[in-house]
Amino acid sequence: MTRVVLLGASPGPDTSPTGLRLAALPGNPTVAERLRSQLTSMDPRLATIESGDVAAALRALADVAEAATENLFIIPENSVVHDELIYQITKAKRGALALVAKEPRPEVTEEAQEDVVPIDEAEPEIGLGRLEGLPVRSRVGKSRVVSVGTARHAVTRPNAILLGPLHVSARNAPVLAQTCRELAAMADTFGEDDDLVQLIVFGLVRNGVSVGIRGRRDLFYRRVTTQEEVNEAGAEMAGMDEDRARLNNAVKGADGFFTTYFVSTYSRFIARWAARRGLTPNQVTLISIALGVAAAACFATGDRPWMVLGGVLIYFAFVFDCVDGQVARYARKFGVLGAWLDATFDRFKEYVVFAGLAIGWVVSGNSDDIWILALAAIGLQSVRHLLDFSFGVANRRKPPSPLPTLALDAPDDRALRQALTRRKVERSQGLRGVLKMWTKAGKFRAVHWARKMIVFPIGERFAAIAITAALFDARITFITLVIWGSVAAAYTLTGRLMRSLV
């Protein structure tokens, strides 16, 4: 469950969208009616905060945050937004996440480029530019908000606006409450054009909360204040394919090379077809299991035509293994049973195929020494999964690295940026420096995919089984699994030991 907070009009002129209607959408709803209908399923007791009085609004938000036991989703009530964008923001795992829009970069000639002052030497400024009606007073990096300014607080080279939606995890709710009370006490120092969401993020960043960022990408969000803006927003949103964005989001963004290029290019369409016909993720999982068992049975014959068929079947067993998760994400049908089935039977399919390969080798008249290789492959893979699980549990217990803080009444962000620079230098030394360098190397496409493949993920394992079994024999399959698996185990263990020491 998520606690939803609707913010009324921002400081300044009343921009309440109560009577503005989205004529381009079915039912001709008002902006407020549509937004409330989108959010009621998340929180039937929406908290509404009138924000004409900044201090009162901040104190009211502090009260909500103090009482919250769940994540908070804060959004202005004059928002026109896709359902899928709300879903993606609220399902993010960041401690805090803000929707942002970056200011377009101006075209700079070579002569003008020479006159540009490096950001480390730039003077903080009060952002006077505007984008989509909001003051450009935020500095964002690649993954988070670096600094935020106000009409009285300067920020170094602002480059973005905070569009409105803000998601704050339950663990950061106490910090949000404290921040809002501190901001309320100094409300008279803010300007009339300071947006309430901007002020909240301003306080969170200065109090050391890492606020992640995301853009709209292929989805729609806009704040509206006039009927003309509502008409434009409705027409633009209606012209965007929200279902396609939802389908694309159903595919994991961090999959391996084989999965990305040989499965996910089309499996998403199977997932949509299955979801629209009422198939559940668990039913798709059962199809994957059945294909895996059938592949093992084919391998157990030891005959070349059946080995080839077994390779085809194990490939499609993996395809449907991907489809079940995509159906879950597309149809938003998640459950403990489904997660357990998926994780457990991935191993079952793999190991039953190992058994089928070994049996096929023996019935073909070869030595039963193949079982040594089969047990080695099973043992190695079991140890790798044990290490993955234990590291994941230990890593979740590790507290996040604290960010520098800055007093809310500091007139600019100079001290904060200096502290961030020192932190960056400190984190670039020793083991941290090595890990950071290896991370940066991932910007090269070849290195990125090499790192994905070297860990021998499930897609690569199933591909290796399918290809080697169909073209060669079980012995080659097991040797490939043991050698590649050993390299993957050594690489992964080294990396995790290094990360555990920093």
C-alpha positions in Angstrom: 0.0 0.0 0.0 1.1 3.5 -0.8 0.1 6.7 1.1 -1.0 9.3 -1.6 -0.8 13.0 -0.9 -2.5 15.4 -3.3 -1.0 18.9 -3.3 -3.3 21.8 -4.0 -2.3 24.9 -5.9 1.4 25.8 -5.7 2.4 29.1 -4.0 1.2 32.1 -6.0 -2.0 32.3 -8.1 -4.6 29.6 -7.6 -4.2 26.9 -10.2 -6.8 24.5 -9.0 -7.9 22.3 -11.9 -11.4 21.5 -10.5 -13.4 22.7 -13.5 -10.9 21.9 -16.3 -12.1 19.0 -18.5 -10.1 16.6 -20.6 -12.4 16.6 -23.7 -10.0 14.4 -25.6 -10.4 11.5 -23.2 -13.4 9.2 -22.8 -16.1 10.4 -20.4 -14.8 14.0 -20.6 -13.5 14.0 -16.9 -12.1 16.9 -15.1 -8.4 16.9 -14.4 -9.1 16.4 -10.7 -11.6 13.6 -11.2 -9.3 11.7 -13.5 -6.3 12.0 -11.2 -8.3 10.9 -8.1 -9.7 7.9 -10.0 -6.1 6.9 -10.9 -4.9 7.2 -7.3 -7.9 5.8 -5.4 -6.9 2.2 -6.1 -3.5 2.9 -4.5 -4.9 4.8 -1.5 -8.7 5.1 -0.9 -8.2 7.7 1.7 -6.2 10.3 -0.2 -4.6 13.1 1.8 -5.3 16.5 0.2 -3.2 19.5 1.2 -4.1 23.0 0.2 -0.8 24.8 -0.5 -1.8 28.4 -0.8 -0.2 29.0 2.7 3.3 27.4 2.3 3.9 27.1 6.0 0.6 25.4 6.7 1.0 23.1 3.7 4.4 22.0 4.9 3.2 21.3 8.5 0.2 19.3 7.1 2.6 17.2 5.0 4.8 16.7 8.0 1.8 15.4 10.0 1.0 12.9 7.1 4.6 11.8 6.9 4.9 11.2 10.7 1.8 9.0 10.7 2.7 7.1 7.6 3.8 3.5 7.9 4.1 3.0 4.1 5.7 4.7 1.1 4.4 8.2 0.2 3.5 9.4 -3.3 3.2 13.1 -3.5 1.7 14.7 -6.6 0.1 18.1 -7.5 -3.6 17.9 -8.1 -3.3 19.7 -11.4 -1.4 16.8 -13.0 -2.3 15.0 -16.2 -0.4 11.8 -16.2 -0.4 8.3 -17.7 -1.3 5.4 -15.3 1.9 3.6 -16.3 4.1 6.5 -15.3 2.5 6.5 -11.8 3.0 2.8 -11.6 6.7 3.0 -12.6 7.5 5.8 -10.1 5.7 4.1 -7.2 7.4 0.8 -7.8 10.9 2.3 -7.9 13.3 0.9 -5.2 15.0 4.2 -4.6 14.6 5.8 -1.1 13.3 8.8 -2.9 12.5 9.5 -6.6 11.5 12.6 -8.4 10.2 13.1 -11.9 12.3 15.7 -13.7 12.7 17.4 -17.0 16.1 18.7 -18.1 16.5 22.1 -19.7 17.5 21.7 -23.4 21.2 22.3 -24.0 21.8 25.3 -26.1 23.9 24.9 -29.2 27.4 26.2 -28.4 30.0 27.1 -31.0 33.7 26.2 -30.5 34.5 29.9 -29.8 31.7 30.2 -27.2 32.7 26.8 -25.6 36.1 28.3 -24.7 34.3 30.9 -22.6 32.2 28.4 -20.6 33.4 28.2 -17.0 33.8 24.6 -15.7 31.1 23.7 -13.2 33.7 23.3 -10.4 34.5 27.0 -10.9 31.0 28.2 -11.6 29.3 30.6 -9.1 26.0 29.7 -7.6 23.0 31.6 -9.0 19.3 32.1 -8.5 17.7 30.3 -11.4 15.6 32.8 -13.4 14.9 30.5 -16.4 11.5 28.8 -16.8 10.5 25.5 -18.3 6.9 24.3 -18.5 5.9 27.2 -16.2 8.3 26.1 -13.5 11.5 27.9 -12.4 14.7 26.1 -13.4 16.3 25.9 -9.9 17.6 22.3 -9.7 20.9 20.7 -10.6 20.6 17.0 -11.5 23.3 14.5 -12.4 23.1 11.1 -14.1 21.1 9.4 -11.4 20.0 11.8 -8.7 19.3 15.4 -7.7 22.6 17.1 -6.8 21.3 20.4 -5.5 18.1 22.5 -5.5 17.8 26.3 -5.1 14.9 28.7 -4.3 14.2 32.3 -4.9 16.5 33.0 -2.0 19.0 30.1 -2.2 21.5 30.0 -5.1 22.3 26.7 -6.9 25.3 26.0 -9.1 24.4 25.9 -12.8 20.8 24.8 -12.5 19.7 22.5 -15.4 16.3 21.0 -14.6 12.9 21.3 -13.1 11.1 19.0 -10.7 7.9 18.2 -12.6 5.8 17.2 -9.6 5.5 13.5 -8.7 7.7 12.6 -5.8 8.0 9.1 -4.2 9.5 8.8 -0.7 10.1 5.4 0.9 8.8 4.6 4.4 12.3 4.6 5.8 12.7 8.3 4.7 9.3 9.4 5.9 10.7 10.6 9.3 13.3 12.7 7.5 10.6 14.1 5.3 8.5 15.0 8.3 11.4 16.7 10.0 12.4 18.5 6.8 8.9 19.9 6.3 8.8 21.3 9.8 12.2 23.0 9.3 11.0 24.4 6.0 7.7 25.6 7.5 9.7 27.6 10.1 11.5 29.5 7.4 8.6 29.8 4.9 8.9 33.6 4.9 12.3 33.3 3.1 10.9 31.6 0.0 9.7 33.4 -3.1 6.2 33.5 -4.6 7.2 31.4 -7.5 8.9 28.7 -5.4 7.0 25.4 -6.1 6.1 23.3 -3.1 7.6 20.1 -4.6 10.8 22.0 -5.3 10.9 23.2 -1.7 10.4 19.6 -0.4 13.2 18.2 -2.5 15.4 21.2 -1.6 15.0 20.3 2.1 15.5 16.5 1.5 18.7 17.0 -0.5 20.2 19.4 2.0 19.3 16.9 4.8 21.3 14.1 3.1 18.6 12.1 1.3 19.5 10.7 -2.1 16.7 11.7 -4.4 16.9 9.7 -7.6 15.6 11.1 -10.9 13.7 9.7 -13.9 12.4 11.4 -17.0 9.0 10.9 -18.7 10.6 8.9 -21.5 7.8 7.5 -23.7 5.0 8.4 -21.2 3.1 11.6 -20.5 3.1 14.1 -17.6 2.2 17.7 -17.4 0.8 20.2 -15.0 -2.1 22.3 -16.3 -3.5 25.6 -15.2 -5.8 26.7 -18.1 -8.3 25.0 -20.4 -6.0 25.6 -23.4 -3.2 23.6 -21.6 -5.7 20.9 -20.7 -6.8 20.5 -24.3 -3.2 20.3 -25.5 -2.3 17.8 -22.8 -5.3 15.6 -23.5 -4.6 15.5 -27.2 -0.9 14.8 -26.8 -1.5 12.1 -24.2 -4.2 10.4 -26.3 -1.7 10.3 -29.2 0.8 8.3 -27.2 0.9 4.5 -27.0 0.7 3.9 -23.3 0.2 0.1 -23.8 3.4 -0.2 -25.8 5.3 1.7 -23.0 3.8 -0.7 -20.5 4.8 -3.7 -22.6 8.3 -2.4 -23.0 8.5 -1.9 -19.2 7.5 -5.5 -18.7 10.9 -6.5 -20.0 13.8 -6.4 -17.6 16.3 -3.7 -18.5 19.4 -5.5 -17.1 19.1 -8.8 -18.9 22.0 -10.7 -20.4 23.2 -10.6 -24.0 21.4 -13.7 -25.2 18.1 -12.8 -23.5 18.2 -9.2 -24.8 18.9 -10.1 -28.4 17.4 -13.6 -28.9 14.4 -13.7 -26.6 13.1 -10.3 -25.4 12.9 -9.0 -29.0 9.7 -11.0 -29.4 8.8 -12.6 -26.0 7.0 -9.4 -24.9 4.4 -9.9 -27.6 3.8 -13.5 -26.4 3.4 -12.0 -22.9 0.8 -9.5 -24.1 -1.0 -12.2 -26.0 -1.1 -14.5 -23.0 -2.2 -11.7 -20.6 -5.0 -10.6 -22.8 -6.3 -14.2 -22.9 -6.3 -14.5 -19.2 -3.3 -16.7 -18.7 -1.7 -16.2 -15.3 2.1 -16.0 -14.8 1.9 -19.4 -12.9 0.3 -21.1 -15.9 3.0 -19.8 -18.1 5.6 -21.1 -15.6 4.0 -24.5 -15.9 4.4 -24.4 -19.7 8.0 -23.6 -19.2 8.4 -26.5 -16.8 6.7 -28.9 -19.2 9.0 -27.8 -22.1 12.0 -28.3 -19.8 11.0 -31.8 -18.9 10.2 -32.6 -22.5 13.7 -31.4 -23.5 15.2 -33.7 -20.8 13.3 -36.6 -22.1 14.6 -35.9 -25.7 18.2 -35.7 -24.4 17.7 -39.0 -22.5 17.3 -40.9 -25.8 20.9 -40.1 -26.9 19.8 -40.0 -30.6 20.9 -37.1 -32.7 17.5 -36.0 -34.0 16.1 -36.1 -30.5 19.1 -34.2 -29.2 18.4 -31.4 -31.7 14.7 -31.4 -30.7 15.8 -31.2 -27.1 17.9 -28.2 -27.9 14.9 -26.4 -29.5 12.7 -27.3 -26.5 15.1 -26.1 -23.9 15.4 -22.8 -25.8 11.6 -22.4 -25.7 11.5 -23.5 -22.1 13.7 -20.4 -21.4 11.6 -18.2 -23.6 8.5 -19.0 -21.5 10.6 -18.6 -18.4 11.0 -15.0 -19.5 7.4 -14.7 -20.6 6.0 -15.6 -17.1 7.8 -12.6 -15.5 6.8 -10.3 -18.4 3.1 -11.4 -18.0 3.3 -10.6 -14.3 4.8 -7.2 -14.9 2.4 -6.4 -17.8 -0.7 -7.6 -16.1 0.5 -6.6 -12.7 -0.2 -10.0 -11.2 2.4 -10.7 -8.5 2.3 -13.3 -5.8 4.6 -15.1 -3.4 3.7 -18.4 -4.9 4.6 -17.2 -8.4 8.0 -15.9 -7.3 8.7 -19.1 -5.4 7.7 -21.3 -8.4 9.8 -19.3 -10.8 12.9 -19.4 -8.7 12.6 -23.0 -7.7 11.7 -24.5 -11.1 14.4 -22.6 -12.9 16.8 -24.8 -11.0 14.5 -27.9 -11.5 14.5 -27.5 -15.3 18.2 -27.0 -15.3 19.0 -30.1 -13.2 16.5 -32.4 -14.9 18.1 -31.5 -18.2 21.5 -32.4 -16.8 20.1 -35.8 -15.8 18.6 -36.3 -19.2 21.9 -35.5 -20.9 23.8 -37.9 -18.7 21.2 -40.7 -19.2 21.4 -40.2 -23.0 25.1 -40.4 -22.9 25.0 -43.7 -21.0 22.2 -45.4 -23.1 24.2 -44.5 -26.3 26.8 -47.0 -25.1 29.3 -44.5 -23.5 31.0 -44.6 -20.1 28.9 -43.8 -17.0 31.8 -41.5 -15.9 29.6 -38.7 -17.4 27.8 -38.6 -14.0 30.9 -37.1 -12.5 30.7 -34.2 -14.9 27.0 -33.9 -14.4 27.4 -33.8 -10.6 30.2 -31.2 -10.9 27.9 -29.0 -13.0 25.1 -29.3 -10.5 27.3 -28.7 -7.6 29.0 -25.7 -9.1 25.7 -24.1 -10.1 24.2 -24.8 -6.6 27.2 -23.1 -4.9 26.8 -20.1 -7.3 23.2 -19.7 -6.4 24.0 -20.0 -2.7 26.6 -17.3 -3.0 24.1 -15.1 -4.9 21.4 -15.5 -2.3 23.6 -15.0 0.7 25.3 -11.9 -0.8 21.9 -10.4 -1.7 20.6 -10.9 1.9 23.8 -9.4 3.4 23.8 -6.5 0.9 20.2 -5.5 1.8 21.2 -5.2 5.4 24.0 -2.8 4.5 23.0 0.8 5.3 23.3 3.2 2.4 26.3 5.4 2.3 25.4 8.8 3.8 25.5 11.9 1.6 26.8 15.3 2.8 24.3 17.7 4.4 23.9 21.4 4.3 22.0 23.8 6.6 18.7 24.8 5.1 19.5 28.5 5.7 22.8 28.4 3.8 22.5 31.0 1.0 24.0 28.7 -1.7 25.1 25.2 -2.4 28.8 25.9 -2.6 29.7 24.0 0.6 27.5 21.0 -0.4 29.2 20.7 -3.8 32.6 20.9 -2.2 31.6 18.1 0.2 30.4 16.1 -2.7 33.7 16.6 -4.5 35.7 15.5 -1.5 33.4 12.4 -1.2 33.9 11.6 -4.8 37.7 11.8 -4.4 37.6 9.6 -1.3 35.5 7.0 -3.1 37.9 7.0 -6.0 40.8 5.6 -4.0 41.8 2.0 -3.2 39.3 -0.8 -3.8 36.5 1.8 -4.4 38.6 3.3 -7.1 39.1 0.0 -8.9 35.4 -0.8 -8.7 34.5 2.6 -9.9 36.9 2.3 -12.9 35.4 -1.0 -13.8 31.9 0.4 -13.5 32.9 3.3 -15.8 34.3 0.9 -18.3 30.7 -0.4 -18.8 30.0 2.7 -21.0 31.8 0.9 -23.8 29.4 -1.5 -25.4 31.8 -4.4 -25.8 32.8 -4.2 -22.1 29.2 -3.9 -21.0 28.1 -7.1 -22.8 31.3 -8.9 -21.8 30.6 -8.3 -18.2 27.0 -9.5 -18.7 28.2 -12.7 -20.3 31.1 -13.6 -18.1 28.8 -14.2 -15.1 27.1 -16.9 -17.1 23.4 -15.9 -16.5 20.6 -18.3 -17.1 20.1 -17.2 -20.7 23.6 -18.0 -21.6 23.5 -21.3 -19.7 20.4 -22.4 -21.5 21.9 -21.3 -24.8 25.1 -23.2 -24.1 23.1 -26.3 -23.3 20.9 -26.1 -26.4 23.8 -25.4 -28.8 26.3 -27.9 -27.5 23.8 -30.7 -27.0 22.3 -30.3 -30.5 25.6 -30.0 -32.3 28.0 -32.1 -30.2 27.3 -34.3 -27.2 26.6 -34.3 -23.5 30.3 -34.4 -22.5 31.0 -31.2 -24.4 27.9 -29.7 -22.8 29.1 -30.5 -19.3 32.7 -29.4 -19.9 31.3 -26.1 -21.2 29.1 -25.6 -18.2 31.9 -26.5 -15.7 34.6 -24.3 -17.3 32.4 -21.2 -18.0 30.7 -21.7 -14.6 34.1 -21.8 -12.8 35.2 -18.6 -14.5 31.9 -16.9 -13.6 32.2 -18.1 -10.0 35.7 -16.7 -9.7 34.8 -13.4 -11.3 31.6 -13.0 -9.2 33.3 -14.0 -5.9 36.2 -11.6 -6.5 33.8 -8.7 -7.1 31.7 -9.5 -4.1 34.7 -9.8 -1.8 35.9 -6.4 -3.0 32.5 -4.8 -2.5 32.2 -6.4 0.9 35.5 -4.7 2.0 34.7 -1.2 0.9 
